[in-house]
Amino acid sequence: MEKLRHSSLIFLILSLLFQSFFYANSESFIGINYGLVADNLPPPSETAKLLKSTSIGKVRLYGADPAIITSLANSDIGIVIGTSNADIPALATDPNFAKQWITTNVKPYYPASNIILITVGNEVFKSGDQNWISQLVPAMHNVQEALSSESLGGKIKVSTVHAMSVLANSEPPSAGSFDPAFGDTMKGLLGFLKDTGSPFMVNPYPFFAYQSDPRPETLAFCLFQPNSGRPDSGTQITYMNMFDAQVDAVRSALNAMDSKDVEIVVAETG
């Protein structure tokens, strides 16, 4: 499944949506995930030319490919780059490793290439690796410190990306809550996001919800097709699609953790 999620065509707007949901003064945008696990991909220069001809405003990379970052230079496209999960222990325990990561993957390209955010790992909580999970927040702090040491702390944000399984409950959306198993780590992570003004990034997949929900109307609800909707007695909102319900469940979970001002960014969906 991971290969499928990170491959296929370079961008399919339905399956690779990247959008911001925030409060009234937010600025929404459409972006794409740029995966490299695929055959016969065009060179980054051709892809960049195509992207620049569209209204796509953000591109998320799963790593920090220099050819792609360079190809997007001198454009208004915001670039999200990421560290691997395997880098988390070194980032957490060695500030010099974090500084070297920034020196290698950010400094040669910024500001010509508009790097706006660094994701430290991807779906770390879902991995089940307790070493990665326990060291995630320290790793984020060290990446932030490394950016600040280069006077980039206020210009490039630091976050991480979550699967929907980070929630213990998501239905109804108003009852959304984080898995208590992540307790102190989640509390520390949200504190970091609030302190730095960084977003909470999540991968809501209606498809996965459909897999685990046998109700006959679920397919239409997940595919934005006509359906009777699902009422939320807590808010009196009737949801007409799974995507909206999933995002609002995340919003409720954040609100319950005193994180009402933390932005939600949909990093990947389909």
KAQUIUR-V575704 format. One record per pair of residues at least 24 apart in sequence whose ideal C-beta (glycine too) atoms are under 6 Angstrom apart, sorted by sequence separation. I is the first residue (numbers start at 0). J is the second residue. If there is no record, write none. Layout:
i & j
I & J
I & J
This chain:
i & j
31 & 55
43 & 67
47 & 71
30 & 55
33 & 58
117 & 142
29 & 55
30 & 56
44 & 70
30 & 57
31 & 58
32 & 59
33 & 60
43 & 70
6 & 34
28 & 56
5 & 34
28 & 57
6 & 36
5 & 36
6 & 37
87 & 120
208 & 241
2 & 36
78 & 112
78 & 113
77 & 113
78 & 114
84 & 120
205 & 241
9 & 46
79 & 116
80 & 117
81 & 118
82 & 119
125 & 162
205 & 242
73 & 111
77 & 115
72 & 111
84 & 123
120 & 159
121 & 160
125 & 164
158 & 197
17 & 57
68 & 108
72 & 112
116 & 156
117 & 157
118 & 158
119 & 159
122 & 162
157 & 197
158 & 198
160 & 200
161 & 201
162 & 202
163 & 203
63 & 104
71 & 112
114 & 155
118 & 159
124 & 165
156 & 197
17 & 59
118 & 160
158 & 200
203 & 245
91 & 134
68 & 112
87 & 131
97 & 141
101 & 145
97 & 142
88 & 134
91 & 137
84 & 131
87 & 134
91 & 138
94 & 141
98 & 145
90 & 138
97 & 145
201 & 249
87 & 138
90 & 141
136 & 187
132 & 184
136 & 188
139 & 191
124 & 181
173 & 231
172 & 231
171 & 231
173 & 233
173 & 234
171 & 233
199 & 261
198 & 262
199 & 263
200 & 264
202 & 266
204 & 268
202 & 267
203 & 268
204 & 269
198 & 264
200 & 266
189 & 256
189 & 258
192 & 261
172 & 244
175 & 248
172 & 247
177 & 252
172 & 248
175 & 251
176 & 252
175 & 252
173 & 251
169 & 248
172 & 251
176 & 255
166 & 252
160 & 266
20 & 246
32 & 267
21 & 262
20 & 263
19 & 264
18 & 265
16 & 268
14 & 269
